[in-house]
Amino acid sequence: MKTAASRLGPSPSEQMEGMLAGHFVAKCLHTAAVLGIADLLVKGSTTIEVLATATGCDELSLHRLLRTLASVGVFTEPTSGCFQLTPLGETLRSDAPDSLRDKAIFEISAPIWLAWGSLLDALRSGSPSFPQLHQATIYEYLAEHAELGAVFNRFMTAQSNLHNAAIADAYDFSGVRMLVDVGGGHGATLTAVLQRYPTMKGVLFDLPEVVATARFEGPDLAGRCDVVGGNMLQSVPAGGDAYVIKRVMMDKTDADAVIVLRNCLTAMNAAGRILVVDPMLPANAEPHPNWLTDMLMLVMTRGRCRAEAEFRHLFDAAGLTLARIIATRSPNFILESICGGR
């Protein structure tokens, strides 16, 4: 029989216990992602013996991990020692359209995990812990550690794929002849927009080591996109009708964010537009996933997630006017500035 307390839900202490165990769950998910468990289960129920052999793990220890993840809905164990995927677990497949496997591998990897462990130091110093611990910025570190860098690039591409349709649905790019994607990674966002607007051309711009492996393939993209390597803090490609800056401002200081905006303003065609696509914080401390993204920025970079008033300050400092803010069905908002002739 349920007690009155159980009918009312968990007590505050039980809620807090669950929150405090969050990093245990995250590490279990990371380990399952690294081992590729979801990929091994894609064809159906698989025994723990087969999984242990395929992953090179101790059978009993792996069984304990998978049962723990089954208890939170990632897998099921329909018969003892046999595991299957759930819809939740499907997101850890490497080939799933909404795959979060590389996110699980990257964000809980040892270098990032160590930075979170120094959160208190970051709060006291006002500086991100990652560069202090690793003597390099996250991008310098990834350039020197190719394996983790490849995971990060796949994670960024997969994340873009999850967000891109929401951006293309929310914003009308009609009339844009040349779209410049600043900090566009491997070009997933630019590809999504170009496919919606067949007469548009594009420029993918990011650090040389990032765009070195970018490819625009398929007959619908042939000859429509240039790939340019460079540093957005120095300059950006000229001649664009619109400049998309997606999830870039969040890892920039206010000073650097203003420089990027000014560089886009200098480079764009007359009557061009700048579209900052970034996670935006609520004005008040209401529940929103972007709060945790802001904490990730705190330990990783000198950037931050911002509220509307803080974005307006950046646009004003760059000599721009924030004309409108468009919500999308993703954590991102589109902040638009339309510039008159100069």
Buried (B, 14 or more C-beta within 10 A) or exposed (E): EEEEEEEEEEEEEEEEEEEEEEEEBBBBBBBBBBBBBBBBBBEEEBBBEBBBEBBEBEBEEBBEBBBBBBEEEBBBBEEEBBBBBBEEBBBBBBEBEEBBBBBBBBBBBEBBBBBBEBEEBBEEEEEBBBBBBBEBBBBEBBBEBEEBBBBBBBBBBBBBBBBBBBBBEBBEBEEBEBBBBBBBBBBBBBBBBBBBBEEBBBBBBBBEBBBEEBEBEEEEBEEBBBBBBBEBEEEBBEEBBBBBBBBBBBBBEBEBBBBBBBBBBEBBBEEBBBBBBBBBBEEEEEEBEBBEBBBBBBBBBBBBBBBBEBBBBBBEBBEBEBEEBBEBEBBBBBBBBBBEEE
